[in-house]
Amino acid sequence: MARREARPPAEREVRLPPRLIHCIDCGQRLWVAYHAQRQLVTFRGLVRLRVVVRRCRNPACELYHLPYRAEEEGGWALPHGEFGLDILTVIGQLRYGEHRSIPEIHQRLVERGVSIAQRTVTDLLERYEELVALHLADEERVKARLKQQGQVLLSIDGMQPDVGHEVLWLIRDCLSGEVLLARTLLSTTRGDLATLLDEVKEVLTALNVPIKGLVSDGQQTIRQAVERSLPGVPHQLCHFHYLDEAAGPIFEADRHAKTELKKLVRGVRPIERALEGQDDEQSEAMRSYCLAVRSALTDDGHPPLCASGLKLHDRLTQISDSLARVEAKKGGLPPSLYDLQHLLTRALKQTEALWPPIERAYALVHQAAHVLANHDHENAQMVREHYEQVLARIREQRACGGPLSSALETFLKKTESYWSGLFHCYDVPDLPRTNNDLEHCFGPVRYGERRASGRRGAIAALVVRGPVRVLTALALQRQCFLPRALVFADLEAWYDLREQLAFRREARRKQLRFRKNPAAYLAALEEVILKTGLPF
């Protein structure tokens, strides 16, 4: 909502004269043409800026009559802005440092005496993201750091905030942590990704900084783009993604067995209800046994290495063995523990045939992961030989048949697909064997958005403003920006960035309009087509 009342008079006035007094083109003296006045809102109160504007009065000069404004003006506020950079800095820190929502930020500003609308807080947050992105994209700063480093190890990955929308691609240097490129693409073909890699390669070639290696997941379009743009550069494929894909069927078999086991352990709650109201030590111990069973049932694992089914089977076996020891020593069990013991024994007995094949398969997966971890720091040839021995054991296990022979066949096929990119990390110094560092860059961004907005689904701002929002969130994890760091020298770069973001925002807005009223949306398009008189 627009402000309906005028702001009070400024508490102080600051005069800003330009440092430049001679024309940069003709060298003649610049004359004072007029004084521009601006009123800004800062944490120190209202400030009136009196900006001295000079002009060249030489008609033969190419810069004749163009205004020269004070250089210091950009350190106070953005062009045509009403709020100072100090307020923008606090808004950005509250959002990305403390993960505050827009209403919470607005309330914090009002408490500090800033008269501002909640919608304006959203606009200023967007301006803050753009300024941070421009600061991070400062070519001179990045070039100086890369030159000092002498080499780069690239990692590339994409994040799709919403299905059917653009994918945000990041290319990052593993050594310095600098994001070299962030671009939103509607498609992820080999040509599109090769264009991104060519752009980064061109900059690094101009700096004479070699690309010593690259790490990514096993996506085929990424492999083809790297082969096309960076021939001869070692391309390490992520071990985590490899094991996740290769051991996927084994993990599914483990999860299926876990589901069957959990179906048979449904009866703990009635036992707990029978113990309600009993406060003696023995009843407390019996409740603790029930809690142990419930804890085991709710502990889920994550692929590829954590076999949650085997873990559940092992823990329930330990509980059953503990009850058996109590029964043997005491000569019997209380009714509640007897029911629990009977429940666990029956469940373990009926599923005992499911676990041996899964245990053998997961033993081989853990052997493969141990070899790839390379705790002994061997070279690529030695690791490759050790891994071939593990694969030989997997082939032997597959030849024996069994319920998981097809899962082991999948493991071998995925290994053959990844084989050429599994071992570069052992010969190239500092080349990571996984792409998890870049993957973890996306995780905090999603977490921060969920915490600030309360939404678990895709955030529209990540689709529309992904390049600047992700960069800002990553940068604020490592440093805090002062107002002077947000001052930019290239005004055109800021305008170009805002134009790109506005284009994507308009595309998103049109999609939402169609969802809200398809008939009206299509009718408007038909009217435009008919008015333009396009040939058929």
N, C-alpha and C positions, 0 to 999 in steps of 0.2 A: 504494500500500500504506500502511495506517495506521501511524502511529508507535507502537511498542510500549513505548518507555521514556519516562519522564517527563523533561521538561527540567530542567536543574539550576536552583538558585535564582538569581534575578536579581542582577546585579552592582550595580545601583543602583536607587533608588526615586525617583519624581517625584510630587509631590502637585499635583493640578489642581483648584483651587477655581473655582466659577463666578463670573463677573464680576457677574452679575445677582443682586442681593440683595433686590429688591422685586418683587412680582408685577406682571406687565405688564397684568393685568386689573383687580385690585382695589387695587393699590398697597401692600398690606400687606407686612411683612417676610417673607422666605422663611426657614424654619427648616431647619437641617441634619437630614436624615432618616437617612442612612446613608452609608457609604463603599463604593463599588464598586472592586474590584481587577481589574486586567488585567495580563497579562504579555505583552510584545511582543518579537519578534525584530527587531533592527536591526543595521546594520553596526557599531555601537559596542557591541554585546553585548546581553544580555538586560536589559530594562527593565521594572520593575513600576510601573504607573500606579495611584495611589490617587486615584480620582475622587470628589470631594465632591459629593453629590447633595442638593439642597434641594427642599422641597415647600411649597406654600401650605397654611396651616392654617385658612383661612377657609372654613367650610362653605357660605357663600353665594356663593362665587366659582365661576365656571364652570371654572376650572383647579384646583379643589380636589384636593389629593392627587396631582396629576400631577408627575412628577419633572423637575427642572431640572438637567441635567448640565453639566459644564464645557464652555465653548465651545472651548477649546483642545484638547479630546480629538480632534476631527476632524482636527487637524493632525498627529496621531501615526499614526493608522491608521483603516481603515474600520470601521464597526459590526460587532462580533463577529469582527473580523479578528485574526489571530495575528501578522502581519508588518507592519512599519512602512511608511509611504509612501516612505521612501528606497529600500527594496528594490524596490517596485513601479516607481519611476522608473528604476532601473538596468535592470530587466528590460525595460521598454519601450524604453529607449535601445539596449540590445543587440539587440533584435529589429528595430526599425525604423531605427535609426541604422547598425548594423553588419550587419543581415540575418543574425543568428545563429539557428541552429535551437534547438529546446527542449532537446535534450541538451547542446548547447554552452553555453547559458545556465545550465543546471543545473551543469555542470562549473565554470563561472566563479564561480558563487555559492559552491560548495563550497570552491573555492580561497581565497575570501575569508572562510572560516570560518562560513558560514551553513549550518545544518543544515536541509535542506529536501528534500522529495520532488520527483521530476520531474513528477508529476501536479500538484502544487501550483504549480509554475512556470507550467503552462498556465492554471490558474485565476487566478493573479495577473496574467498577461498579459491575460486577458479583462477583469479588473477595471480594469486600466490603460486599456484601450481605451475602456471606458465612462466613466471619469473624464475622459479627454481630450475625448471627444465632448460631454460635459456642459459642459466648460469652453468649447469652441468654440461651443456653442449658447447661451452666456450672452447673453441678449437685450440687456442694458444695454450691454455692450461693442460688440456688432454695431450696435445702434441709434446709439450715439454716433459710430461711424466712418462710417456711412451719412449721418447728418445733416451731419457735417463735409464729406463728399464732395459732397452736394447733388443727386446724380443716380445712377442705376444703369444699367448695360448688362448685360442678362442673357444667359446662355448655358445651354442645356439639352441634356442627352444622357443616354443610358442604357447600362448595361453588364450583359450577361447572362453570368454566370460559367459556367453550365452549361445546355445545351439542355433546354428543357422546364421550367425552374425560373424563379423570380422574376427580374425585371429591376430593377437598382438604378438609380434616376434621381437625377441631381444637377442642381440649379439654382444657378448660380454667378454672382457679380458679376464682370464682366471687369475693372473698374477697380481694385477692392480685392483681388480674389482670394478673397474670403470665400465659402464655401459657405453659401448661404442656406437650402437644404433638401436633405435626403438621405432618400429614401423607397424602400422596396422594394415593387414592385407585381407581382401575379401576371399581370395583363393590362395592355396598353398601348393601351387604346381612347382615343378623343377625350375622353370624359367623365373618365376617370381622370387624364389629363394636364392637362385643364382644371381639375380640382380642385386639383392641385399649384400651378398658376399662380395660381389664385384665392387660395390660402393666402398665397403670397408677395406678391401684389398687395395683399391686405388689410393686411398688416404695413407695407408701404411707403406705402400711403395714409394709415395712422394716423401715420406719421412725416412725412408731407408731402414725401416724396422721390419725384420722378417717374421713371418708366421711359422712358428716351430711346430704347431700341432693344433688340432681341433677335437672337441669332444661333443657328442650329441647322443640322442637316443637312436634307435634303429629304424626310424621312419624312412621309407624308401625314397621319398622326394628329397629329404635332406641328404641322403647318401649320393643321389644323382646330382644334386646341386653342388655338393662339395667336389665330387669327381670332375664336374664341368668347370667350376671356377677356381679350384685350388688343386690342380693335379700335382701329385707328388708330395703333398702335405699329409703327414700321418693323421688319419682320421680314427680316433678312439671312439668305440661304441660303448655306451654306458653299461657297466656290468649289472647294475641293479635292474635296468629295463630288460636286459638279456635274461637274467634268472627269473624275473617276473613272468616273462612270456614262456620261457622254456619249462618252468616248473608249474605253470598254470593248471594243467590237467591233474597233476599230483595234488596240488592244493585243493582243487575242487573235490577230488576223491576223499581227502581228509575232512573237508567240510561236510560232505555227505555222510560220512561215518559219524561225525560229531552230531549231526542232526538226528540220526537214528538212535544214538546213545542218549541224547537229551529227551527224546520221546519216552524212553523207558524210565527216566528218572523224574517222573512227575508224581509227586506224592510227599514232597518235603513239607509243603505248607500245612497239610493236616497234622503232621507230627508236631510242627511248631505251635499250632493252635491248641493241641492237647497239653502243651507245656505252659500255656499262659496262666498266670496267677501263681506259679510255683517259684518261690524265691530261694530255695535251698541250694547248696553248692552243687549237688548232683544234677539238679534240673538246669542250672546255669551251664554246666559242662555239656549236657545233652543239647541245649540250644546252640552252644558253640559248634558242635558237630554239624548241626543243620546249617548254620551260617557258613561253615567251611564248604559244604556241598553247593550252596547257592553262590558262593564266591567262585568256585570252580566253573559253574555253569555259565556265568556271565563274563568270564575272562576270554575275550576274543583276540585272535592273533591277526597279524597283517602279513600278506605274502611279500616276498617269496619264501622266506626262511622259517617263519614262525608257524609251526603246525599246531593250530589251536585244538584240533581233534585229538592228536596224540597227547597234548598237554592235559586236556580234560580227562582222557583215559588214565593217564599216569596219576593224576591227583585223586580221582575217584578210587583208583586202586590203593593208593596210600591210605585213604580214609577207611576203606573196607578192611585193609590189613590191620590198621590201628584198632578197629572195633573187634576184629578177630583176636588180637592179642589181649584186649580187655576181657573178652569172653573166656579165653583159655585160662587166664589168671584168676578170674573171679568166679568161674564156673557157671556163668550165665550173664544175660544182659537185661536191663530194665525194658519194659514193653516198648517204649518209644525208640530206644536204640536198637532193639531187636527188629522193629519194623524198618528202620533205616538200613540196618545191615542186610535184611532180606531184599530191600529195594535195590541196593547197590549190587549185591551179588547176582541178582536176576538180570539186571541191565548189563553188567560186564560179561556174564555168561552168554547171553544171546548175541552180543556183538563181538565176541572174541575172534571170530574168523575174519573180521574186517581189518584188524590192525597190523598183523605181520607184514602183508605186502606194502602197506603205507610206511611202516617203520623202515623196511629195506630201501624203499624208493627215496625216502627223505634222508636216509644215511648217505646215499649217493649224492643227493643235492647238497648236503652240508659238506661233503668232501670236495665237490666242485667249487663251492664258495670259499672253502679254506685255501684251495690252491690259487684261486684268483686273488685272494687277499694278499698273498705273497709276503708273509710275515718275515721270511728269511732274506728278503730283498735280492732275489735272484734276477738274472736277466731274462729277456723275453724267450730265448730259446729254451732255457731250463724250465720256465713256467709252462711253455707249450708242451714239452715232453711229459711233465707231470700231469698235465690236463689230459693228454692223450691216454695215459694210463687209466684215469678216471672214466673216460669215455669207453675204453675197452671193457671195464667192469659193468658199465651201463649196458653195453651190447650183450654181454654174457647174461645179465639179468633179464634183458628183453627176450633173448633166445629161449630162456626157460619157460616162457609163457606166463600165465597168471593174469589176474584182473587188471593190472596196471601196465601191461605190455604196450598198449597203444599210447599211454601217457609217456612212457620212456621213449617210444618212437618219436613223439612230438619233441621231446627234449633234444634228441639227436638231430632232428630236422632244423630246429631253431639254432642249434649250435653251428650247423653247417652254414646257415644264413649269416650268422654273426662272426664267423671264424676269422675273416680277414681283418676285423677291427677290434679284436679282443686283447691284443698283446702289445700295442704301441706304447702304452703307458709305462711299461717296464724298461723301455730303451730311451724314451724322451724324458729328460728331467722335468719334474714339476707338473707333468701332464696328468691331470686327475683321471682316475679310472671310472668315475661315475660323473653324471651330470647333476648330481643332487644339489650342489651349491646354487646353480641357477634355478633348479626346481624350488629350492627353499626361498628364493627371492619372491616367487609368486605367492607362497603360503602366507607370509605376514601381511601381504596386501589384502588377500581375501579375508584374513582374520580381522584386520583393522576395519575393513568395510562392514563386516558383519557386526562388529562390536559397536561401531558408531551409528549404523543405520538400523540394526536389529533385524535385518533381513538375511535369511539363509540362501535365498536364490541369487540369481545373477543380478548384479548392480548395473543399472543402465549407464551410470557414469563410467564404469570400466569399459563398456563397449564404445562410448562416445569419446571419452577423454583418456583412454588407456595409455597412450604414449607419455603424457605429462603426469598423470596420476600415479602410475607405477614408478616412474623415475623419482617423483617427489617422495613417495613412501619409502623407497629404498634409500634415498639420500638421508632422510630424517632419522634413519636407524643408526647412522654413523656420525652425524654432525648436526649442529643447530646453526641456522642461518641468521645472521644479524641483518638489520635493514640495509646497511651499506653493501652487503653481498648481493642484494636484489636489484641494485642499480644496473641497468643495461645500457650499452652504448649503441647497439644496432636497433633502432626503432622499427625499421622495415622488417627485421626478422620476427619481431613480436607481432606485427600486423599479419605477416604471412602465417605464423603459427595459429593465430586466432581465426584466420580465414579457413584454414584446414579443419580446425575443430568445429567451427560453425557449419561447415559443409556436412560433417558427419552427424552433427546434432539435428540438422534439418532432415537428413535421411532417416534418422531414428524417429523424428516427430511425424513424418509422413507414414511410417509403418504403424505407429500408434493411432493415427487418424483413421487409417483403413480398418484397423481392428475395432475401433469404436463405432464407425458408421461406414460400412463398405459401400452402400448405395450412394451416399452423398459424395464419397471420395471418387468413385468411378464416374459419377455424373459430372463432377468438376473436370475430370480429365477429358471426358468426351466433349465437353464444351470448348476446352482449349484446343483440342485437335480439330474440331469443326471450324473454329474461328481462324486458325492459322492457314487454312486452305491448302493443306499438304497434298501433293499429287498422289494419285493412286496408280 
